[in-house]
């Protein structure tokens, strides 16, 4: 499971705190958690030109 929302904000998104606790307990229990920081790599690359298709 991937998310752009930090784990500490999931309780806001999942309005029911009991449900949020249950979901997070199961997802985070044996998970590897990687918090990325810094600028997006997509901002550093030039946009890819769309492929040309023949009609």
mmCIF entry with sequence, helices, sheets and N, C-alpha, C, O atoms, coordinates in Angstrom:
data_MODEL
# 
_entry.id   MODEL 
# 
_entity.id                         1 
_entity.type                       polymer 
_entity.pdbx_number_of_molecules   1 
# 
_entity_poly.entity_id                      1 
_entity_poly.type                           'polypeptide(L)' 
_entity_poly.nstd_linkage                   no 
_entity_poly.nstd_monomer                   no 
_entity_poly.pdbx_seq_one_letter_code       
;(UNK)(UNK)(UNK)(UNK)(UNK)(UNK)(UNK)(UNK)(UNK)(UNK)(UNK)(UNK)(UNK)(UNK)(UNK)(UNK)
(UNK)(UNK)(UNK)(UNK)(UNK)(UNK)(UNK)(UNK)(UNK)(UNK)(UNK)(UNK)(UNK)(UNK)(UNK)(UNK)
(UNK)(UNK)(UNK)(UNK)(UNK)(UNK)(UNK)(UNK)(UNK)(UNK)(UNK)(UNK)(UNK)(UNK)(UNK)(UNK)
(UNK)(UNK)(UNK)(UNK)(UNK)(UNK)(UNK)
;
_entity_poly.pdbx_seq_one_letter_code_can   XXXXXXXXXXXXXXXXXXXXXXXXXXXXXXXXXXXXXXXXXXXXXXXXXXXXXXX 
_entity_poly.pdbx_strand_id                 A 
# 
loop_
_entity_poly_seq.entity_id 
_entity_poly_seq.num 
_entity_poly_seq.mon_id 
_entity_poly_seq.hetero 
1 1  UNK n 
1 2  UNK n 
1 3  UNK n 
1 4  UNK n 
1 5  UNK n 
1 6  UNK n 
1 7  UNK n 
1 8  UNK n 
1 9  UNK n 
1 10 UNK n 
1 11 UNK n 
1 12 UNK n 
1 13 UNK n 
1 14 UNK n 
1 15 UNK n 
1 16 UNK n 
1 17 UNK n 
1 18 UNK n 
1 19 UNK n 
1 20 UNK n 
1 21 UNK n 
1 22 UNK n 
1 23 UNK n 
1 24 UNK n 
1 25 UNK n 
1 26 UNK n 
1 27 UNK n 
1 28 UNK n 
1 29 UNK n 
1 30 UNK n 
1 31 UNK n 
1 32 UNK n 
1 33 UNK n 
1 34 UNK n 
1 35 UNK n 
1 36 UNK n 
1 37 UNK n 
1 38 UNK n 
1 39 UNK n 
1 40 UNK n 
1 41 UNK n 
1 42 UNK n 
1 43 UNK n 
1 44 UNK n 
1 45 UNK n 
1 46 UNK n 
1 47 UNK n 
1 48 UNK n 
1 49 UNK n 
1 50 UNK n 
1 51 UNK n 
1 52 UNK n 
1 53 UNK n 
1 54 UNK n 
1 55 UNK n 
# 
_struct_asym.id          A 
_struct_asym.entity_id   1 
# 
loop_
_struct_conf.conf_type_id 
_struct_conf.id 
_struct_conf.pdbx_PDB_helix_id 
_struct_conf.beg_label_comp_id 
_struct_conf.beg_label_asym_id 
_struct_conf.beg_label_seq_id 
_struct_conf.pdbx_beg_PDB_ins_code 
_struct_conf.end_label_comp_id 
_struct_conf.end_label_asym_id 
_struct_conf.end_label_seq_id 
_struct_conf.pdbx_end_PDB_ins_code 
_struct_conf.beg_auth_comp_id 
_struct_conf.beg_auth_asym_id 
_struct_conf.beg_auth_seq_id 
_struct_conf.end_auth_comp_id 
_struct_conf.end_auth_asym_id 
_struct_conf.end_auth_seq_id 
_struct_conf.pdbx_PDB_helix_class 
_struct_conf.details 
_struct_conf.pdbx_PDB_helix_length 
HELX_P HELX_P1 AA1 UNK A 7  ? UNK A 9  ? UNK A 7  UNK A 9  5 ? 3  
HELX_P HELX_P2 AA2 UNK A 10 ? UNK A 13 ? UNK A 10 UNK A 13 1 ? 4  
HELX_P HELX_P3 AA3 UNK A 17 ? UNK A 28 ? UNK A 17 UNK A 28 1 ? 12 
HELX_P HELX_P4 AA4 UNK A 41 ? UNK A 43 ? UNK A 41 UNK A 43 5 ? 3  
# 
_struct_conf_type.id          HELX_P 
_struct_conf_type.criteria    ? 
_struct_conf_type.reference   ? 
# 
loop_
_atom_site.group_PDB 
_atom_site.id 
_atom_site.type_symbol 
_atom_site.label_atom_id 
_atom_site.label_alt_id 
_atom_site.label_comp_id 
_atom_site.label_asym_id 
_atom_site.label_entity_id 
_atom_site.label_seq_id 
_atom_site.pdbx_PDB_ins_code 
_atom_site.Cartn_x 
_atom_site.Cartn_y 
_atom_site.Cartn_z 
_atom_site.occupancy 
_atom_site.B_iso_or_equiv 
_atom_site.pdbx_formal_charge 
_atom_site.auth_seq_id 
_atom_site.auth_comp_id 
_atom_site.auth_asym_id 
_atom_site.auth_atom_id 
_atom_site.pdbx_PDB_model_num 
ATOM 1   N N  . UNK A 1 1  ? 0.854   -1.167 0.000   1.00 0.00 ? 1  UNK A N  1 
ATOM 2   C CA . UNK A 1 1  ? 0.000   0.000  0.000   1.00 0.00 ? 1  UNK A CA 1 
ATOM 3   C C  . UNK A 1 1  ? 0.895   1.224  0.000   1.00 0.00 ? 1  UNK A C  1 
ATOM 4   O O  . UNK A 1 1  ? 1.829   1.314  0.797   1.00 0.00 ? 1  UNK A O  1 
ATOM 5   N N  . UNK A 1 2  ? 0.621   2.153  -0.877  1.00 0.00 ? 2  UNK A N  1 
ATOM 6   C CA . UNK A 1 2  ? 1.361   3.409  -0.893  1.00 0.00 ? 2  UNK A CA 1 
ATOM 7   C C  . UNK A 1 2  ? 0.386   4.559  -0.735  1.00 0.00 ? 2  UNK A C  1 
ATOM 8   O O  . UNK A 1 2  ? -0.782  4.466  -1.110  1.00 0.00 ? 2  UNK A O  1 
ATOM 9   N N  . UNK A 1 3  ? 0.891   5.639  -0.174  1.00 0.00 ? 3  UNK A N  1 
ATOM 10  C CA . UNK A 1 3  ? 0.047   6.805  0.020   1.00 0.00 ? 3  UNK A CA 1 
ATOM 11  C C  . UNK A 1 3  ? 0.907   8.050  0.037   1.00 0.00 ? 3  UNK A C  1 
ATOM 12  O O  . UNK A 1 3  ? 2.044   8.023  0.509   1.00 0.00 ? 3  UNK A O  1 
ATOM 13  N N  . UNK A 1 4  ? 0.376   9.123  -0.468  1.00 0.00 ? 4  UNK A N  1 
ATOM 14  C CA . UNK A 1 4  ? 1.060   10.405 -0.377  1.00 0.00 ? 4  UNK A CA 1 
ATOM 15  C C  . UNK A 1 4  ? 0.642   11.147 0.884   1.00 0.00 ? 4  UNK A C  1 
ATOM 16  O O  . UNK A 1 4  ? 1.152   12.231 1.171   1.00 0.00 ? 4  UNK A O  1 
ATOM 17  N N  . UNK A 1 5  ? -0.269  10.574 1.623   1.00 0.00 ? 5  UNK A N  1 
ATOM 18  C CA . UNK A 1 5  ? -0.743  11.181 2.864   1.00 0.00 ? 5  UNK A CA 1 
ATOM 19  C C  . UNK A 1 5  ? 0.067   10.597 4.018   1.00 0.00 ? 5  UNK A C  1 
ATOM 20  O O  . UNK A 1 5  ? 0.137   9.375  4.150   1.00 0.00 ? 5  UNK A O  1 
ATOM 21  N N  . UNK A 1 6  ? 0.679   11.429 4.855   1.00 0.00 ? 6  UNK A N  1 
ATOM 22  C CA . UNK A 1 6  ? 1.419   10.919 5.999   1.00 0.00 ? 6  UNK A CA 1 
ATOM 23  C C  . UNK A 1 6  ? 0.504   10.110 6.928   1.00 0.00 ? 6  UNK A C  1 
ATOM 24  O O  . UNK A 1 6  ? -0.675  10.429 7.086   1.00 0.00 ? 6  UNK A O  1 
ATOM 25  N N  . UNK A 1 7  ? 1.061   9.063  7.538   1.00 0.00 ? 7  UNK A N  1 
ATOM 26  C CA . UNK A 1 7  ? 0.278   8.180  8.408   1.00 0.00 ? 7  UNK A CA 1 
ATOM 27  C C  . UNK A 1 7  ? -0.424  8.964  9.518   1.00 0.00 ? 7  UNK A C  1 
ATOM 28  O O  . UNK A 1 7  ? -1.555  8.638  9.876   1.00 0.00 ? 7  UNK A O  1 
ATOM 29  N N  . UNK A 1 8  ? 0.221   9.981  10.061  1.00 0.00 ? 8  UNK A N  1 
ATOM 30  C CA . UNK A 1 8  ? -0.396  10.722 11.165  1.00 0.00 ? 8  UNK A CA 1 
ATOM 31  C C  . UNK A 1 8  ? -1.625  11.533 10.742  1.00 0.00 ? 8  UNK A C  1 
ATOM 32  O O  . UNK A 1 8  ? -2.334  12.058 11.601  1.00 0.00 ? 8  UNK A O  1 
ATOM 33  N N  . UNK A 1 9  ? -1.886  11.645 9.449   1.00 0.00 ? 9  UNK A N  1 
ATOM 34  C CA . UNK A 1 9  ? -3.077  12.356 8.970   1.00 0.00 ? 9  UNK A CA 1 
ATOM 35  C C  . UNK A 1 9  ? -4.197  11.423 8.541   1.00 0.00 ? 9  UNK A C  1 
ATOM 36  O O  . UNK A 1 9  ? -5.273  11.888 8.164   1.00 0.00 ? 9  UNK A O  1 
ATOM 37  N N  . UNK A 1 10 ? -3.963  10.100 8.591   1.00 0.00 ? 10 UNK A N  1 
ATOM 38  C CA . UNK A 1 10 ? -4.967  9.146  8.143   1.00 0.00 ? 10 UNK A CA 1 
ATOM 39  C C  . UNK A 1 10 ? -6.215  9.202  9.002   1.00 0.00 ? 10 UNK A C  1 
ATOM 40  O O  . UNK A 1 10 ? -7.306  8.915  8.510   1.00 0.00 ? 10 UNK A O  1 
ATOM 41  N N  . UNK A 1 11 ? -6.089  9.562  10.273  1.00 0.00 ? 11 UNK A N  1 
ATOM 42  C CA . UNK A 1 11 ? -7.273  9.633  11.135  1.00 0.00 ? 11 UNK A CA 1 
ATOM 43  C C  . UNK A 1 11 ? -8.217  10.739 10.667  1.00 0.00 ? 11 UNK A C  1 
ATOM 44  O O  . UNK A 1 11 ? -9.429  10.637 10.856  1.00 0.00 ? 11 UNK A O  1 
ATOM 45  N N  . UNK A 1 12 ? -7.675  11.790 10.060  1.00 0.00 ? 12 UNK A N  1 
ATOM 46  C CA . UNK A 1 12 ? -8.519  12.854 9.495   1.00 0.00 ? 12 UNK A CA 1 
ATOM 47  C C  . UNK A 1 12 ? -9.305  12.335 8.290   1.00 0.00 ? 12 UNK A C  1 
ATOM 48  O O  . UNK A 1 12 ? -10.479 12.658 8.112   1.00 0.00 ? 12 UNK A O  1 
ATOM 49  N N  . UNK A 1 13 ? -8.645  11.537 7.480   1.00 0.00 ? 13 UNK A N  1 
ATOM 50  C CA . UNK A 1 13 ? -9.255  11.048 6.243   1.00 0.00 ? 13 UNK A CA 1 
ATOM 51  C C  . UNK A 1 13 ? -10.274 9.951  6.538   1.00 0.00 ? 13 UNK A C  1 
ATOM 52  O O  . UNK A 1 13 ? -11.361 9.930  5.960   1.00 0.00 ? 13 UNK A O  1 
ATOM 53  N N  . UNK A 1 14 ? -9.910  9.032  7.450   1.00 0.00 ? 14 UNK A N  1 
ATOM 54  C CA . UNK A 1 14 ? -10.828 7.966  7.857   1.00 0.00 ? 14 UNK A CA 1 
ATOM 55  C C  . UNK A 1 14 ? -11.568 8.509  9.071   1.00 0.00 ? 14 UNK A C  1 
ATOM 56  O O  . UNK A 1 14 ? -11.049 8.464  10.187  1.00 0.00 ? 14 UNK A O  1 
ATOM 57  N N  . UNK A 1 15 ? -12.748 9.010  8.866   1.00 0.00 ? 15 UNK A N  1 
ATOM 58  C CA . UNK A 1 15 ? -13.477 9.774  9.887   1.00 0.00 ? 15 UNK A CA 1 
ATOM 59  C C  . UNK A 1 15 ? -13.758 8.998  11.168  1.00 0.00 ? 15 UNK A C  1 
ATOM 60  O O  . UNK A 1 15 ? -13.898 9.605  12.229  1.00 0.00 ? 15 UNK A O  1 
ATOM 61  N N  . UNK A 1 16 ? -13.843 7.679  11.097  1.00 0.00 ? 16 UNK A N  1 
ATOM 62  C CA . UNK A 1 16 ? -14.132 6.869  12.275  1.00 0.00 ? 16 UNK A CA 1 
ATOM 63  C C  . UNK A 1 16 ? -12.811 6.466  12.936  1.00 0.00 ? 16 UNK A C  1 
ATOM 64  O O  . UNK A 1 16 ? -12.073 5.668  12.357  1.00 0.00 ? 16 UNK A O  1 
ATOM 65  N N  . UNK A 1 17 ? -12.479 6.987  14.130  1.00 0.00 ? 17 UNK A N  1 
ATOM 66  C CA . UNK A 1 17 ? -11.185 6.703  14.768  1.00 0.00 ? 17 UNK A CA 1 
ATOM 67  C C  . UNK A 1 17 ? -10.950 5.216  15.048  1.00 0.00 ? 17 UNK A C  1 
ATOM 68  O O  . UNK A 1 17 ? -9.821  4.739  14.942  1.00 0.00 ? 17 UNK A O  1 
ATOM 69  N N  . UNK A 1 18 ? -12.009 4.484  15.403  1.00 0.00 ? 18 UNK A N  1 
ATOM 70  C CA . UNK A 1 18 ? -11.868 3.055  15.675  1.00 0.00 ? 18 UNK A CA 1 
ATOM 71  C C  . UNK A 1 18 ? -11.499 2.310  14.399  1.00 0.00 ? 18 UNK A C  1 
ATOM 72  O O  . UNK A 1 18 ? -10.627 1.441  14.411  1.00 0.00 ? 18 UNK A O  1 
ATOM 73  N N  . UNK A 1 19 ? -12.155 2.648  13.316  1.00 0.00 ? 19 UNK A N  1 
ATOM 74  C CA . UNK A 1 19 ? -11.859 2.041  12.029  1.00 0.00 ? 19 UNK A CA 1 
ATOM 75  C C  . UNK A 1 19 ? -10.442 2.407  11.573  1.00 0.00 ? 19 UNK A C  1 
ATOM 76  O O  . UNK A 1 19 ? -9.712  1.554  11.067  1.00 0.00 ? 19 UNK A O  1 
ATOM 77  N N  . UNK A 1 20 ? -10.062 3.648  11.748  1.00 0.00 ? 20 UNK A N  1 
ATOM 78  C CA . UNK A 1 20 ? -8.714  4.096  11.383  1.00 0.00 ? 20 UNK A CA 1 
ATOM 79  C C  . UNK A 1 20 ? -7.660  3.326  12.173  1.00 0.00 ? 20 UNK A C  1 
ATOM 80  O O  . UNK A 1 20 ? -6.654  2.900  11.605  1.00 0.00 ? 20 UNK A O  1 
ATOM 81  N N  . UNK A 1 21 ? -7.875  3.142  13.475  1.00 0.00 ? 21 UNK A N  1 
ATOM 82  C CA . UNK A 1 21 ? -6.936  2.375  14.303  1.00 0.00 ? 21 UNK A CA 1 
ATOM 83  C C  . UNK A 1 21 ? -6.807  0.945  13.801  1.00 0.00 ? 21 UNK A C  1 
ATOM 84  O O  . UNK A 1 21 ? -5.700  0.415  13.708  1.00 0.00 ? 21 UNK A O  1 
ATOM 85  N N  . UNK A 1 22 ? -7.932  0.321  13.479  1.00 0.00 ? 22 UNK A N  1 
ATOM 86  C CA . UNK A 1 22 ? -7.918  -1.064 13.009  1.00 0.00 ? 22 UNK A CA 1 
ATOM 87  C C  . UNK A 1 22 ? -7.178  -1.188 11.679  1.00 0.00 ? 22 UNK A C  1 
ATOM 88  O O  . UNK A 1 22 ? -6.370  -2.099 11.502  1.00 0.00 ? 22 UNK A O  1 
ATOM 89  N N  . UNK A 1 23 ? -7.447  -0.285 10.755  1.00 0.00 ? 23 UNK A N  1 
ATOM 90  C CA . UNK A 1 23 ? -6.806  -0.318 9.442   1.00 0.00 ? 23 UNK A CA 1 
ATOM 91  C C  . UNK A 1 23 ? -5.306  -0.095 9.582   1.00 0.00 ? 23 UNK A C  1 
ATOM 92  O O  . UNK A 1 23 ? -4.507  -0.852 9.031   1.00 0.00 ? 23 UNK A O  1 
ATOM 93  N N  . UNK A 1 24 ? -4.925  0.944  10.318  1.00 0.00 ? 24 UNK A N  1 
ATOM 94  C CA . UNK A 1 24 ? -3.511  1.253  10.461  1.00 0.00 ? 24 UNK A CA 1 
ATOM 95  C C  . UNK A 1 24 ? -2.758  0.166  11.212  1.00 0.00 ? 24 UNK A C  1 
ATOM 96  O O  . UNK A 1 24 ? -1.610  -0.133 10.882  1.00 0.00 ? 24 UNK A O  1 
ATOM 97  N N  . UNK A 1 25 ? -3.391  -0.429 12.218  1.00 0.00 ? 25 UNK A N  1 
ATOM 98  C CA . UNK A 1 25 ? -2.750  -1.509 12.963  1.00 0.00 ? 25 UNK A CA 1 
ATOM 99  C C  . UNK A 1 25 ? -2.381  -2.647 12.030  1.00 0.00 ? 25 UNK A C  1 
ATOM 100 O O  . UNK A 1 25 ? -1.288  -3.204 12.134  1.00 0.00 ? 25 UNK A O  1 
ATOM 101 N N  . UNK A 1 26 ? -3.273  -2.998 11.125  1.00 0.00 ? 26 UNK A N  1 
ATOM 102 C CA . UNK A 1 26 ? -3.014  -4.108 10.209  1.00 0.00 ? 26 UNK A CA 1 
ATOM 103 C C  . UNK A 1 26 ? -2.025  -3.743 9.109   1.00 0.00 ? 26 UNK A C  1 
ATOM 104 O O  . UNK A 1 26 ? -1.228  -4.581 8.688   1.00 0.00 ? 26 UNK A O  1 
ATOM 105 N N  . UNK A 1 27 ? -2.071  -2.507 8.646   1.00 0.00 ? 27 UNK A N  1 
ATOM 106 C CA . UNK A 1 27 ? -1.164  -2.098 7.569   1.00 0.00 ? 27 UNK A CA 1 
ATOM 107 C C  . UNK A 1 27 ? 0.261   -1.851 8.063   1.00 0.00 ? 27 UNK A C  1 
ATOM 108 O O  . UNK A 1 27 ? 1.223   -2.217 7.388   1.00 0.00 ? 27 UNK A O  1 
ATOM 109 N N  . UNK A 1 28 ? 0.396   -1.247 9.209   1.00 0.00 ? 28 UNK A N  1 
ATOM 110 C CA . UNK A 1 28 ? 1.705   -0.782 9.669   1.00 0.00 ? 28 UNK A CA 1 
ATOM 111 C C  . UNK A 1 28 ? 2.437   -1.825 10.513  1.00 0.00 ? 28 UNK A C  1 
ATOM 112 O O  . UNK A 1 28 ? 3.649   -1.719 10.698  1.00 0.00 ? 28 UNK A O  1 
ATOM 113 N N  . UNK A 1 29 ? 1.731   -2.821 11.023  1.00 0.00 ? 29 UNK A N  1 
ATOM 114 C CA . UNK A 1 29 ? 2.314   -3.773 11.969  1.00 0.00 ? 29 UNK A CA 1 
ATOM 115 C C  . UNK A 1 29 ? 3.627   -4.389 11.483  1.00 0.00 ? 29 UNK A C  1 
ATOM 116 O O  . UNK A 1 29 ? 4.636   -4.291 12.181  1.00 0.00 ? 29 UNK A O  1 
ATOM 117 N N  . UNK A 1 30 ? 3.643   -5.009 10.326  1.00 0.00 ? 30 UNK A N  1 
ATOM 118 C CA . UNK A 1 30 ? 4.857   -5.644 9.794   1.00 0.00 ? 30 UNK A CA 1 
ATOM 119 C C  . UNK A 1 30 ? 5.361   -4.942 8.538   1.00 0.00 ? 30 UNK A C  1 
ATOM 120 O O  . UNK A 1 30 ? 6.071   -5.545 7.734   1.00 0.00 ? 30 UNK A O  1 
ATOM 121 N N  . UNK A 1 31 ? 5.008   -3.697 8.368   1.00 0.00 ? 31 UNK A N  1 
ATOM 122 C CA . UNK A 1 31 ? 5.342   -2.980 7.138   1.00 0.00 ? 31 UNK A CA 1 
ATOM 123 C C  . UNK A 1 31 ? 6.720   -2.330 7.231   1.00 0.00 ? 31 UNK A C  1 
ATOM 124 O O  . UNK A 1 31 ? 7.206   -2.006 8.314   1.00 0.00 ? 31 UNK A O  1 
ATOM 125 N N  . UNK A 1 32 ? 7.325   -2.154 6.076   1.00 0.00 ? 32 UNK A N  1 
ATOM 126 C CA . UNK A 1 32 ? 8.501   -1.306 5.966   1.00 0.00 ? 32 UNK A CA 1 
ATOM 127 C C  . UNK A 1 32 ? 7.987   0.082  5.638   1.00 0.00 ? 32 UNK A C  1 
ATOM 128 O O  . UNK A 1 32 ? 7.207   0.256  4.701   1.00 0.00 ? 32 UNK A O  1 
ATOM 129 N N  . UNK A 1 33 ? 8.410   1.044  6.386   1.00 0.00 ? 33 UNK A N  1 
ATOM 130 C CA . UNK A 1 33 ? 7.926   2.401  6.178   1.00 0.00 ? 33 UNK A CA 1 
ATOM 131 C C  . UNK A 1 33 ? 9.072   3.267  5.688   1.00 0.00 ? 33 UNK A C  1 
ATOM 132 O O  . UNK A 1 33 ? 10.122  3.337  6.327   1.00 0.00 ? 33 UNK A O  1 
ATOM 133 N N  . UNK A 1 34 ? 8.873   3.920  4.565   1.00 0.00 ? 34 UNK A N  1 
ATOM 134 C CA . UNK A 1 34 ? 9.886   4.784  3.971   1.00 0.00 ? 34 UNK A CA 1 
ATOM 135 C C  . UNK A 1 34 ? 9.271   6.166  3.825   1.00 0.00 ? 34 UNK A C  1 
ATOM 136 O O  . UNK A 1 34 ? 8.327   6.362  3.060   1.00 0.00 ? 34 UNK A O  1 
ATOM 137 N N  . UNK A 1 35 ? 9.814   7.114  4.563   1.00 0.00 ? 35 UNK A N  1 
ATOM 138 C CA . UNK A 1 35 ? 9.348   8.499  4.457   1.00 0.00 ? 35 UNK A CA 1 
ATOM 139 C C  . UNK A 1 35 ? 10.321  9.253  3.568   1.00 0.00 ? 35 UNK A C  1 
ATOM 140 O O  . UNK A 1 35 ? 11.494  9.405  3.909   1.00 0.00 ? 35 UNK A O  1 
ATOM 141 N N  . UNK A 1 36 ? 9.838   9.721  2.436   1.00 0.00 ? 36 UNK A N  1 
ATOM 142 C CA . UNK A 1 36 ? 10.674  10.438 1.485   1.00 0.00 ? 36 UNK A CA 1 
ATOM 143 C C  . UNK A 1 36 ? 10.619  11.929 1.756   1.00 0.00 ? 36 UNK A C  1 
ATOM 144 O O  . UNK A 1 36 ? 9.579   12.470 2.130   1.00 0.00 ? 36 UNK A O  1 
ATOM 145 N N  . UNK A 1 37 ? 11.748  12.580 1.565   1.00 0.00 ? 37 UNK A N  1 
ATOM 146 C CA . UNK A 1 37 ? 11.809  14.035 1.730   1.00 0.00 ? 37 UNK A CA 1 
ATOM 147 C C  . UNK A 1 37 ? 12.485  14.627 0.499   1.00 0.00 ? 37 UNK A C  1 
ATOM 148 O O  . UNK A 1 37 ? 13.093  13.902 -0.289  1.00 0.00 ? 37 UNK A O  1 
ATOM 149 N N  . UNK A 1 38 ? 12.382  15.911 0.337   1.00 0.00 ? 38 UNK A N  1 
ATOM 150 C CA . UNK A 1 38 ? 13.046  16.591 -0.770  1.00 0.00 ? 38 UNK A CA 1 
ATOM 151 C C  . UNK A 1 38 ? 12.110  16.826 -1.934  1.00 0.00 ? 38 UNK A C  1 
ATOM 152 O O  . UNK A 1 38 ? 10.923  16.501 -1.892  1.00 0.00 ? 38 UNK A O  1 
ATOM 153 N N  . UNK A 1 39 ? 12.679  17.399 -2.966  1.00 0.00 ? 39 UNK A N  1 
ATOM 154 C CA . UNK A 1 39 ? 11.926  17.728 -4.169  1.00 0.00 ? 39 UNK A CA 1 
ATOM 155 C C  . UNK A 1 39 ? 11.585  16.467 -4.957  1.00 0.00 ? 39 UNK A C  1 
ATOM 156 O O  . UNK A 1 39 ? 12.294  15.463 -4.890  1.00 0.00 ? 39 UNK A O  1 
ATOM 157 N N  . UNK A 1 40 ? 10.520  16.538 -5.682  1.00 0.00 ? 40 UNK A N  1 
ATOM 158 C CA . UNK A 1 40 ? 10.101  15.436 -6.542  1.00 0.00 ? 40 UNK A CA 1 
ATOM 159 C C  . UNK A 1 40 ? 11.087  15.276 -7.689  1.00 0.00 ? 40 UNK A C  1 
ATOM 160 O O  . UNK A 1 40 ? 11.535  16.263 -8.274  1.00 0.00 ? 40 UNK A O  1 
ATOM 161 N N  . UNK A 1 41 ? 11.423  14.031 -8.009  1.00 0.00 ? 41 UNK A N  1 
ATOM 162 C CA . UNK A 1 41 ? 12.309  13.760 -9.145  1.00 0.00 ? 41 UNK A CA 1 
ATOM 163 C C  . UNK A 1 41 ? 11.636  14.140 -10.461 1.00 0.00 ? 41 UNK A C  1 
ATOM 164 O O  . UNK A 1 41 ? 12.318  14.441 -11.441 1.00 0.00 ? 41 UNK A O  1 
ATOM 165 N N  . UNK A 1 42 ? 10.320  14.129 -10.490 1.00 0.00 ? 42 UNK A N  1 
ATOM 166 C CA . UNK A 1 42 ? 9.602   14.496 -11.715 1.00 0.00 ? 42 UNK A CA 1 
ATOM 167 C C  . UNK A 1 42 ? 9.835   15.951 -12.086 1.00 0.00 ? 42 UNK A C  1 
ATOM 168 O O  . UNK A 1 42 ? 9.776   16.310 -13.262 1.00 0.00 ? 42 UNK A O  1 
ATOM 169 N N  . UNK A 1 43 ? 10.099  16.791 -11.093 1.00 0.00 ? 43 UNK A N  1 
ATOM 170 C CA . UNK A 1 43 ? 10.347  18.212 -11.381 1.00 0.00 ? 43 UNK A CA 1 
ATOM 171 C C  . UNK A 1 43 ? 11.707  18.421 -12.030 1.00 0.00 ? 43 UNK A C  1 
ATOM 172 O O  . UNK A 1 43 ? 11.924  19.443 -12.681 1.00 0.00 ? 43 UNK A O  1 
ATOM 173 N N  . UNK A 1 44 ? 12.618  17.482 -11.868 1.00 0.00 ? 44 UNK A N  1 
ATOM 174 C CA . UNK A 1 44 ? 13.974  17.634 -12.390 1.00 0.00 ? 44 UNK A CA 1 
ATOM 175 C C  . UNK A 1 44 ? 14.117  17.165 -13.835 1.00 0.00 ? 44 UNK A C  1 
ATOM 176 O O  . UNK A 1 44 ? 15.059  17.566 -14.518 1.00 0.00 ? 44 UNK A O  1 
ATOM 177 N N  . UNK A 1 45 ? 13.199  16.323 -14.312 1.00 0.00 ? 45 UNK A N  1 
ATOM 178 C CA . UNK A 1 45 ? 13.269  15.805 -15.682 1.00 0.00 ? 45 UNK A CA 1 
ATOM 179 C C  . UNK A 1 45 ? 12.440  16.651 -16.627 1.00 0.00 ? 45 UNK A C  1 
ATOM 180 O O  . UNK A 1 45 ? 11.393  17.169 -16.238 1.00 0.00 ? 45 UNK A O  1 
ATOM 181 N N  . UNK A 1 46 ? 12.896  16.798 -17.871 1.00 0.00 ? 46 UNK A N  1 
ATOM 182 C CA . UNK A 1 46 ? 12.045  17.489 -18.846 1.00 0.00 ? 46 UNK A CA 1 
ATOM 183 C C  . UNK A 1 46 ? 10.845  16.602 -19.171 1.00 0.00 ? 46 UNK A C  1 
ATOM 184 O O  . UNK A 1 46 ? 10.947  15.377 -19.092 1.00 0.00 ? 46 UNK A O  1 
ATOM 185 N N  . UNK A 1 47 ? 9.721   17.193 -19.531 1.00 0.00 ? 47 UNK A N  1 
ATOM 186 C CA . UNK A 1 47 ? 8.540   16.389 -19.882 1.00 0.00 ? 47 UNK A CA 1 
ATOM 187 C C  . UNK A 1 47 ? 8.826   15.496 -21.085 1.00 0.00 ? 47 UNK A C  1 
ATOM 188 O O  . UNK A 1 47 ? 9.565   15.873 -21.994 1.00 0.00 ? 47 UNK A O  1 
ATOM 189 N N  . UNK A 1 48 ? 8.235   14.322 -21.074 1.00 0.00 ? 48 UNK A N  1 
ATOM 190 C CA . UNK A 1 48 ? 8.405   13.375 -22.181 1.00 0.00 ? 48 UNK A CA 1 
ATOM 191 C C  . UNK A 1 48 ? 7.430   13.755 -23.289 1.00 0.00 ? 48 UNK A C  1 
ATOM 192 O O  . UNK A 1 48 ? 6.243   13.975 -23.045 1.00 0.00 ? 48 UNK A O  1 
ATOM 193 N N  . UNK A 1 49 ? 7.951   13.826 -24.505 1.00 0.00 ? 49 UNK A N  1 
ATOM 194 C CA . UNK A 1 49 ? 7.117   14.168 -25.653 1.00 0.00 ? 49 UNK A CA 1 
ATOM 195 C C  . UNK A 1 49 ? 6.157   13.020 -25.928 1.00 0.00 ? 49 UNK A C  1 
ATOM 196 O O  . UNK A 1 49 ? 6.562   11.861 -25.843 1.00 0.00 ? 49 UNK A O  1 
ATOM 197 N N  . UNK A 1 50 ? 4.901   13.300 -26.254 1.00 0.00 ? 50 UNK A N  1 
ATOM 198 C CA . UNK A 1 50 ? 3.953   12.235 -26.565 1.00 0.00 ? 50 UNK A CA 1 
ATOM 199 C C  . UNK A 1 50 ? 4.384   11.486 -27.823 1.00 0.00 ? 50 UNK A C  1 
ATOM 200 O O  . UNK A 1 50 ? 4.950   12.059 -28.753 1.00 0.00 ? 50 UNK A O  1 
ATOM 201 N N  . UNK A 1 51 ? 4.093   10.181 -27.819 1.00 0.00 ? 51 UNK A N  1 
ATOM 202 C CA . UNK A 1 51 ? 4.420   9.366  -29.001 1.00 0.00 ? 51 UNK A CA 1 
ATOM 203 C C  . UNK A 1 51 ? 3.523   9.742  -30.163 1.00 0.00 ? 51 UNK A C  1 
ATOM 204 O O  . UNK A 1 51 ? 2.336   10.015 -29.983 1.00 0.00 ? 51 UNK A O  1 
ATOM 205 N N  . UNK A 1 52 ? 4.097   9.754  -31.356 1.00 0.00 ? 52 UNK A N  1 
ATOM 206 C CA . UNK A 1 52 ? 3.332   10.061 -32.550 1.00 0.00 ? 52 UNK A CA 1 
ATOM 207 C C  . UNK A 1 52 ? 2.708   8.773  -33.060 1.00 0.00 ? 52 UNK A C  1 
ATOM 208 O O  . UNK A 1 52 ? 3.376   7.743  -33.155 1.00 0.00 ? 52 UNK A O  1 
ATOM 209 N N  . UNK A 1 53 ? 1.446   8.837  -33.382 1.00 0.00 ? 53 UNK A N  1 
ATOM 210 C CA . UNK A 1 53 ? 0.756   7.685  -33.956 1.00 0.00 ? 53 UNK A CA 1 
ATOM 211 C C  . UNK A 1 53 ? 0.380   8.004  -35.391 1.00 0.00 ? 53 UNK A C  1 
ATOM 212 O O  . UNK A 1 53 ? 0.033   9.134  -35.734 1.00 0.00 ? 53 UNK A O  1 
ATOM 213 N N  . UNK A 1 54 ? 0.460   6.978  -36.211 1.00 0.00 ? 54 UNK A N  1 
ATOM 214 C CA . UNK A 1 54 ? 0.088   7.183  -37.608 1.00 0.00 ? 54 UNK A CA 1 
ATOM 215 C C  . UNK A 1 54 ? -1.377  6.868  -37.788 1.00 0.00 ? 54 UNK A C  1 
ATOM 216 O O  . UNK A 1 54 ? -1.891  5.898  -37.231 1.00 0.00 ? 54 UNK A O  1 
ATOM 217 N N  . UNK A 1 55 ? -2.049  7.700  -38.574 1.00 0.00 ? 55 UNK A N  1 
ATOM 218 C CA . UNK A 1 55 ? -3.481  7.514  -38.811 1.00 0.00 ? 55 UNK A CA 1 
ATOM 219 C C  . UNK A 1 55 ? -3.749  6.556  -39.912 1.00 0.00 ? 55 UNK A C  1 
ATOM 220 O O  . UNK A 1 55 ? -4.908  6.292  -40.233 1.00 0.00 ? 55 UNK A O  1 
# 
